[in-house]
Amino acid sequence: MKPNRRGQIVKYQGLEENFNQLYVILDFIDNGIRSKARLHDLKTGQVSMGFAKDLEVDEGQTFELDYYLEHGDHDLF
């Protein structure tokens, strides 16, 4: 599944990145074939940009995050 919105957890297939590393999409810029996403590295905390075509959504992790934010006992918002 390709990314299409803020808050999805993705894996980034870049030249130097580890494909098992997880990122969360902070912003998604939909520009057709040149769509980009601003990514937050969940391991190091660094923020970077990546092309959407190089990202793959981790559907299980994204579902768990969405569920937690909607139903979990937290004070994030």
Secondary structure by P-SEA (a helix, b strand, c coil): cccccccbbbbbbcccccccbbbbbccccccccbbbbbcccccccccccccccccccaaaaaaaaaaaaaccccccc
